[in-house]
Amino acid sequence: MRLLLAFDEENIRDMFRLVEQLHFNYIMNSQVLWGDYDVVPSLNVYELLRPRNAAYVTVVGSHWDGHVRKLMTGGAGSVGPAAAD
């Protein structure tokens, strides 16, 4: 059986609205979803970057305040063997 799901921006926004209404604490893993919808009042997003199979992963954080997504500074950085030296 093949299941085709049709998700568009409005459906995704509604899904985030429902998650907020139910007061879920959540962790989502996605290459596409950032969670920066007007129905989400506050959200931290962490992007993991690993260029060309490097021995480290760089963590880039941003904060969504319900209106604007801004880059977080400090506290993140690289994790892995190269960072431990």
matplotlib code that plots the C-alpha trace (Angstrom):
import matplotlib.pyplot as plt

x = [0.0, 1.3, 0.3, 0.7, 0.5, -0.2, 1.4, 1.5, 2.3, -1.2, -1.3, 2.1, 1.0, -2.1, -0.1, 2.2, -1.0, -2.4, 0.9, 0.9, -2.8, -2.1, 0.9, 3.2, 6.9, 8.5, 11.6, 11.3, 13.9, 13.6, 15.6, 12.7, 10.6, 11.9, 8.8, 8.8, 5.0, 2.9, 1.0, 4.3, 5.0, 8.6, 11.0, 14.7, 16.0, 19.4, 20.9, 23.7, 26.3, 28.9, 30.7, 32.1, 32.1, 34.3, 35.2, 33.1, 29.6, 28.9, 25.7, 24.0, 21.2, 18.4, 15.4, 11.9, 10.1, 6.7, 7.7, 11.3, 13.9, 17.3, 20.7, 21.7, 25.3, 27.5, 27.0, 27.0, 30.0, 31.7, 31.3, 33.6, 37.2, 38.6, 36.8, 38.0, 41.7]
y = [0.0, 3.4, 6.4, 9.9, 12.7, 16.2, 18.7, 22.4, 25.5, 25.8, 22.1, 22.4, 25.7, 23.9, 21.0, 23.4, 25.2, 21.9, 20.9, 24.3, 24.0, 20.6, 22.0, 19.3, 19.5, 18.3, 17.6, 17.4, 16.3, 17.7, 19.1, 21.3, 22.3, 25.3, 25.8, 29.5, 30.0, 32.7, 30.1, 29.2, 31.8, 30.8, 28.1, 27.3, 25.6, 23.9, 23.0, 20.4, 21.0, 18.4, 19.5, 16.8, 14.1, 16.1, 14.7, 17.4, 18.7, 22.4, 23.4, 26.6, 27.8, 30.2, 31.5, 32.1, 34.7, 34.3, 37.0, 36.8, 34.1, 35.3, 33.6, 32.7, 33.5, 31.8, 28.4, 26.5, 25.5, 22.4, 18.9, 16.0, 14.8, 18.0, 20.1, 18.0, 18.7]
z = [0.0, -0.9, 1.2, -0.3, 2.2, 1.0, 3.4, 2.5, 4.5, 5.9, 7.0, 8.7, 10.4, 11.7, 13.0, 15.0, 16.3, 17.5, 19.2, 21.0, 22.0, 23.5, 25.4, 24.1, 24.8, 21.6, 19.7, 15.9, 13.5, 10.0, 7.1, 6.1, 9.1, 11.2, 13.3, 12.7, 12.3, 13.9, 16.0, 17.8, 20.5, 21.2, 20.0, 19.9, 16.8, 16.5, 13.2, 13.1, 10.4, 9.4, 6.3, 4.1, 6.8, 9.1, 12.5, 14.1, 14.1, 14.4, 16.3, 15.1, 17.3, 16.5, 18.5, 17.2, 19.3, 17.6, 15.0, 14.1, 14.0, 15.3, 15.5, 19.0, 19.9, 22.5, 24.1, 20.9, 18.8, 17.6, 19.1, 18.3, 18.5, 16.9, 19.5, 22.4, 21.8]

ax = plt.figure().add_subplot(projection="3d")
ax.plot(x, y, z, "-o")
ax.set_aspect("equal")
plt.show()
